[in-house]
Amino acid sequence: MLYRVQGIVIRSMDYGEGNKIVTVLTNTHGKAGIIVRGAKKLRSRYGSLAQLFTLGEFGFFRKGTGLGTLSHGEIIDSHHKLREQLDLAAYASYAAELVDRAFQEEEAGSYLYEQLLACLSHLEQGKDPQIVTHLFEMKVLEAAGYAPETEQCVHCGQTEGRFALSYRLGGLLCHRCYAVDPSRLPTQESFNKLLRLLRKLDMRRLGSIQVKDETRRELKEGMRLLMDTHLGLKLKSRAFLDQLEKHPFV
């Protein structure tokens, strides 16, 4: 069967002497694995189309549910800047690997496609990469069915008072219910407000957000605990990103 889709390359690997297999997050057909024959050759017609983060149109033949074979394609946006700068490549790689590992082929819908596309665009435009990444993590949690409760106590429904993050229960926990989760993460109100904002905000509507260093550290810890508890993925790109954030000039 012949397919024609718009998609983002979220994984690219060598296949044989001159070919590549790409995983494309599409706007209509979830994730699709496509063989790009001759992609590694110097004068390949579609070599650039097989590069990470590339947004393009992909026409491919596929029998059943196996790999497709590219028949034609066209680059819409190469996102080349994301590959040329080490820090941007690290953040973008994390976002791409997160989508690839967190969702099966049929689970990745158009919403996730739009959120990833906006994430890559924000990174390329120079917006705060940590905030962009944490917002995208929130969108991934939402799409996977693990969005945290941020408007009321996850245990009793209380909307007023002091709150902490219960990553185990999946949301904010009011001070009256602290005993329910001894492992809760103590948080400041600035963190709680930011978490609520990330929960409500669509990636495509992200503007400029100024975040204090202390709140930034809390946000990283809180999102890390939510991601690890509910998705439990060990990603090579995240390990590299952690090292890069510790030693930004290495």
C-alpha positions, 0 to 999 in steps of 0.5 A: 500500500502507498502512503503519503504523510508529513512527519518528523524524523525521530530516529535514524540508524544505518542499514546495510552498506548504504541505507538508513532506517528512519522512524518518522512521527507522522501527523496521520499514521502514528510512528512509521519505520521507513527504509531510505535506500542509498541514504548514506551515499554521497550523492543520495537524493534523499540523504538529507531527508533521513537526518534527525529532526527533519520535517518532511513529506514521505511517500512510501510503500508498505505491506502489512505492518512492517517497514515501509520503503521510501519512494519519494520525499521532500524536506519541509524544514531541515531543522539543521540548527538543532544538529549544528549546536551541541546543546540544542542537539542534546535537548532535541535528541531527548525530546525525539527519543522520549517520543520514540520510547514512550509510545507504540506506533499506533499510540502516537497521534496528531496531538503528539506530532504537533507538540513535538514540532512546536518543541523543536521550533521553540528550541531552534528559535532560542527559547529557554531549552530547559523550560521548553523541554519540561513543558514537552515532558508534561505533554508526553505525560498527558498523552500517555495518560499520566498527567499530574493533578495540579488544580486540587489535592490529588487525595482529597480534592482540596483547592486551598492551603499549602501543597507538595508534589506527590509524584507517587500519587500523580499530583499536588497534595495538600498539607492536610494529606501529607501523611498519605505520602511520606515520600512527597516532594516539598515544593514552593508555591512558585513551583506549584504555579509553574506546574499548573501553567505547564499543565494547561499550556499548549506547546504551540502557545509558549511565549517567554517565561522567566523562572528563578534558579530555585524554581528551575531546580525544583521543576527539574526534580519534580518532572524527573520524579514524575517521568521516572515514576510513571514512564520509567524510561532509561534514555541515553539522551537524558544521561548525556543531557544531564552531563551537558547541564553539569558541564556546559562548556565541556 
